[in-house]
Amino acid sequence: MQDALTRAGRALRAVLLVALALLFLIPFYLLVRNGLAGESDITAPNWTFFPDRFHWSNLTEVFTDPNLPMARALLNSSLIAVSTTIGTVVLASLAGYGLARIPYRHSSVVFYAILGTLMVPAAVTFVPSFVLVSTLGWISTLRGLVIPTLFSAFACFVFRQYFLGFPQELEDAARVDGLGYWRTYWRIVVPNARPVFAAVGTIVFIGAWNAFLWPLVIGQDRSAWTVQVALSTFTTAQNLNLHELFVAAGVSIVPLVVVFLLLQRYIVAGVERSGIDD
């Protein structure tokens, strides 16, 4: 009886997981189906699982459309996402290590002040940040799109929690060998903290790639558009080109899918070892 219940439970769980997986894949199916379909297939009153004929020319049409600088937008998003990820991870890890390991009288005050910024809505700092960027002449530049977004209180918090649980013995051994805080961080801590670096880096990369409002305001020239800004032009055009919209959306998520598939195991490991549930 017990074995029968166990098998039934496993079967039910498998069915549930398959159903959830199919629901998760529906948006990807729609992107592929509508991206390779004609306008008449997308707007037809009778839905078909796949169109009668795949329009592979839709892929090249997105990159040759004179009104949509898709290739340039992909390059801009890649540069912004990579630069933001590297800068945020470096700054947040240094801040987190300093708050966790370097004795300082007011370290707790600084830490709680950083956490307090998480409760400040982004809209509150949006106008002052724009005025500052405009004054510096950074409109439609990579500096204006990247530098104001490098600070992340969440990333700093995750790194601090992780470094609090980092084995003190390794750092003590480095001190005996004559290493200071900087060389201990670079030669001992960083090589042994790859999971949390990968986890934070993945989260920051996804957020930077999907950012819309700040790139929309700062990237005023077409040459400074990101993928998300370029996609928004489909919803404001006089003639909505649906198949190009789906193809462009599908192309824009490919880097995110690749990054997530390559680093997904580090996300779980990094969050587990950061101790943020303590």
C-alpha positions in Angstrom: 0.0 0.0 0.0 2.8 2.4 0.9 4.6 1.6 -2.3 1.5 2.3 -4.3 1.0 5.7 -2.6 4.7 6.5 -3.2 4.4 5.7 -6.9 1.1 7.7 -7.2 2.8 10.7 -5.5 5.7 10.5 -7.9 3.5 10.3 -10.9 1.4 13.2 -9.7 4.5 15.3 -9.1 5.8 14.4 -12.6 2.5 15.4 -14.2 2.5 18.7 -12.3 6.1 19.5 -13.2 5.3 18.8 -16.9 2.3 21.0 -16.8 4.2 23.8 -15.2 7.0 23.4 -17.7 4.6 23.7 -20.6 3.0 26.8 -19.1 6.5 28.3 -18.7 7.3 27.5 -22.4 4.2 29.1 -23.8 5.7 32.6 -24.2 8.7 31.1 -26.0 6.4 29.2 -28.3 4.5 32.4 -29.1 7.7 34.2 -29.9 8.8 31.5 -32.3 5.4 30.9 -33.8 4.5 34.6 -34.5 8.1 35.6 -35.3 8.2 33.2 -38.2 4.6 33.8 -39.3 3.1 36.3 -41.7 0.9 39.2 -40.6 -2.2 37.4 -41.8 -1.3 34.3 -39.7 -0.8 36.4 -36.6 -4.1 38.3 -36.9 -6.2 35.4 -38.3 -9.4 34.7 -36.4 -8.7 30.9 -36.4 -5.6 30.0 -34.5 -3.2 27.4 -35.8 -0.5 25.8 -33.8 2.0 26.7 -36.5 1.6 28.8 -39.6 1.3 27.1 -43.0 4.7 28.4 -44.1 7.6 29.7 -42.1 8.9 33.1 -43.1 12.6 32.8 -42.4 13.1 36.2 -44.1 11.6 37.8 -41.0 14.9 37.3 -39.2 16.9 39.3 -41.8 14.1 41.9 -42.1 14.6 42.9 -38.5 18.2 43.7 -39.0 17.6 45.5 -42.3 14.7 47.7 -41.2 15.9 51.3 -41.6 13.6 52.4 -38.8 15.0 49.9 -36.3 18.7 49.9 -35.6 18.5 46.4 -34.1 22.2 45.5 -34.5 23.3 48.7 -32.9 20.8 48.3 -30.1 22.1 44.8 -29.4 25.6 46.1 -29.3 24.6 49.0 -26.9 22.8 46.6 -24.6 25.7 44.2 -24.5 28.2 47.0 -23.7 25.9 48.5 -21.0 25.0 45.1 -19.4 28.6 43.9 -19.3 30.0 47.2 -18.1 27.3 47.5 -15.4 27.8 43.9 -14.3 31.6 44.2 -13.9 31.4 47.6 -12.2 28.6 46.6 -9.8 30.2 43.3 -8.9 33.6 44.9 -8.2 32.3 47.9 -6.2 29.7 45.9 -4.2 32.2 43.1 -3.4 34.8 45.6 -2.2 32.1 47.4 -0.1 30.7 44.1 1.3 34.2 42.8 2.2 35.1 46.1 3.9 31.9 46.1 5.9 32.3 42.4 6.9 36.0 42.3 7.7 37.7 45.7 8.2 37.2 47.0 11.7 35.6 50.4 11.6 33.7 52.3 14.4 30.8 53.3 12.3 30.6 50.3 10.0 27.1 49.3 11.2 25.8 52.9 10.6 27.2 52.8 7.1 25.7 49.3 6.5 22.2 50.4 7.7 22.4 53.5 5.6 23.1 51.4 2.5 20.1 49.2 3.4 18.0 52.3 3.8 18.5 53.2 0.2 16.6 50.0 -0.7 13.5 51.7 0.7 13.9 54.8 -1.4 11.8 54.6 -4.6 13.8 54.9 -7.8 11.5 57.7 -9.0 12.7 59.9 -6.1 16.3 59.8 -7.4 15.5 59.8 -11.1 15.2 63.5 -11.6 18.4 64.5 -9.6 20.3 61.8 -11.5 19.1 63.0 -14.8 20.0 66.6 -13.9 23.5 65.5 -12.9 24.1 63.4 -16.0 22.8 66.3 -18.2 25.1 68.8 -16.4 28.1 66.5 -17.0 27.2 66.2 -20.7 26.7 62.5 -20.6 23.4 62.4 -22.5 23.4 59.6 -25.1 26.8 58.3 -23.9 27.9 55.0 -22.4 29.0 56.9 -19.3 25.6 58.3 -18.7 23.9 55.0 -19.2 26.3 53.0 -17.0 27.9 55.0 -14.2 24.7 56.2 -12.4 23.5 52.6 -12.2 26.7 51.0 -10.7 25.7 51.3 -7.1 23.6 48.4 -5.9 22.6 48.2 -2.2 21.2 44.7 -2.8 24.5 43.4 -4.2 26.4 45.0 -1.4 24.2 43.3 1.2 24.6 39.9 -0.4 28.3 40.2 -0.5 28.5 41.3 3.1 26.4 38.4 4.3 28.5 36.0 2.3 31.8 37.4 3.6 30.6 37.2 7.2 30.4 33.5 6.8 33.7 33.2 4.9 36.2 31.0 6.8 38.3 33.3 9.0 41.1 30.8 9.1 42.0 31.4 5.4 42.3 35.1 6.0 44.3 34.6 9.2 46.7 32.4 7.2 47.1 35.2 4.6 47.8 37.7 7.4 50.6 35.4 8.7 52.1 35.4 5.2 52.1 39.2 5.3 49.1 39.9 3.0 47.1 43.1 3.7 43.3 43.5 3.2 43.6 44.2 -0.5 45.8 41.2 -1.4 43.8 38.9 0.9 40.6 40.0 -0.8 42.1 39.5 -4.3 44.2 36.4 -3.8 42.2 34.5 -1.1 38.6 35.7 -1.0 37.8 36.2 -4.7 39.0 32.7 -5.9 36.9 31.0 -3.2 33.8 33.1 -3.7 33.0 32.4 -7.3 29.4 31.2 -6.7 28.3 34.4 -5.1 30.1 36.5 -7.7 28.4 34.5 -10.5 25.0 34.8 -8.8 25.2 38.5 -8.2 26.7 39.0 -11.7 23.8 37.1 -13.3 21.2 39.1 -11.5 22.8 42.4 -12.3 23.3 41.4 -16.0 19.6 40.5 -16.4 18.5 43.7 -14.7 20.9 45.9 -16.8 19.8 44.1 -20.0 16.1 44.6 -19.2 16.4 48.2 -18.1 14.1 50.5 -20.0 13.2 53.9 -18.3 16.8 55.1 -17.7 18.1 54.2 -21.2 14.9 55.7 -22.7 15.6 59.1 -21.1 19.4 59.2 -21.4 19.8 57.5 -24.8 18.1 60.2 -26.8 20.0 59.6 -30.0 19.1 56.5 -32.1 22.8 55.5 -31.9 22.4 55.2 -28.1 19.2 53.1 -28.1 19.2 49.8 -26.3 17.2 46.7 -27.2 14.4 47.6 -24.9 14.1 51.1 -26.3 14.2 49.8 -29.8 11.4 47.3 -29.1 9.3 50.1 -27.6 9.2 51.8 -31.0 6.9 49.1 -32.3 4.2 50.1 -29.9 4.3 53.8 -30.9 4.6 53.4 -34.7 1.7 54.3 -36.9 1.8 50.9 -38.6 2.4 48.1 -36.1 4.6 45.4 -37.6 3.8 42.4 -35.5 6.1 39.8 -37.0 9.1 42.1 -36.6 8.1 42.8 -33.0 8.0 39.1 -32.2 11.3 38.4 -34.0 13.0 41.3 -32.3 11.7 40.2 -28.9 12.9 36.7 -29.5 16.4 37.9 -30.5 16.6 40.2 -27.4 16.1 37.4 -24.9 18.7 35.0 -26.4 21.6 36.5 -24.4 19.6 36.3 -21.2 18.7 32.6 -21.8 22.3 31.7 -22.6 23.6 33.5 -19.4 21.0 32.0 -17.2 21.5 28.4 -18.6 25.3 28.7 -18.1 25.2 30.2 -14.6 21.9 29.0 -13.1 23.6 26.6 -10.7 25.7 29.4 -9.3 22.6 31.5 -8.5 21.3 28.8 -6.1 24.7 28.1 -4.6 25.5 31.8 -4.2 22.3 32.6 -2.5 22.5 29.6 -0.2 26.1 30.5 0.9 25.3 34.3 1.2 23.2 33.6 4.3 20.6 36.2 3.4 17.9 34.1 5.2 19.8 34.3 8.5 
